Amino acid sequence: MALTQFIVLKRKGSWAVKSNDQERSFSAQLEAMHAAIQLANECGKNGKPSVVLLQTAKKQFDTIWTYGESPFPPSKSDLPSLPKAS
């Protein structure tokens, strides 16, 4: 079964969570990451394996949370350190 991906990315000065053809905007990266993890957890509980990816470059993504492998809810130390605001 394919993983459902929730991608956290910066777009036009704000942060977004994108999955399939849906996208939600957030004002802060941490807020977007928490929302993506919550969505991925719900997806996983419904029998759909899921993963949260953070876009770090145009075609580079880091896995930050995986259903069934990562703790839920994650502690701050489980999440990647946030880059300085630009």
N, C-alpha and C positions, 0 to 999 in steps of 0.2 A: 504494500500500500504506500502511495506517495505521501511525503510530508506536506502538510499545509504550511506555507511560509508566511510569516508576518515580518515585513521589512521596515525597519526604522531608518528614515533618511531625512536629510535636510533639503528643503525645497523653498525657494523664494523667501528666505529669512525666517522661516518657521520650520517646525518638525512635523513629519507625517508618518503614519503607519499605513502601509500598503499591503493588501492581500488580495490576490486574484485581480478583479476589476474594481475593488473598493478601496477608498482612501479616506483617512480622517486626519485632520490637522490639529497640531498642538503648539502651544507657545514655547514649551521647554522640552529639551531632550529627555530628561528624566521622566517627565509626565508621559511622553510618547512611549518610552521603554516600558513603563509600568502598564500602560494600556495594552501594548502589544503582548506582554506576558499574560495579562488577564485574559485577553482574547484567545491566545494560544492554549492556555490552561482549560478554558471552557471547551474549545475544540477537541482537545485531548480527552477530556472527560466524556465527550460525546462519541468517542471511538475513532477520532481522526487524528493520527499522530501529527504533531506540530512542532515548529521551531521558530525562534525569533532571531532575525539577523540584523546586524547594524551595518549600514553602508559606510565604509571608511574611505573609499575612493570610488571613482566612476564605475569600475567593474570589480570592486573588491568588497567582500562581505565577511564579517566576523560573526560566528554563532555566539549569541549571548545567553540563550536559554533554550532548553529542549524539554518537552513534556516527557515525564517519566524518568528523566535523568537529573534534572536540575531541581533544587528545592523550591517549593511554592508555599508562601510568597518568598521571593528571594530577599536576602539581606543586602544591605548596601554594598558590603564587601564582595558579594557574588556578581555584581554588575561591573562592567568596565568603567574605568575612571573617565570622567567627563572631560572633554577638551575645553580649553578656555573659550569663552564666548567670543565670536568674531563679528 
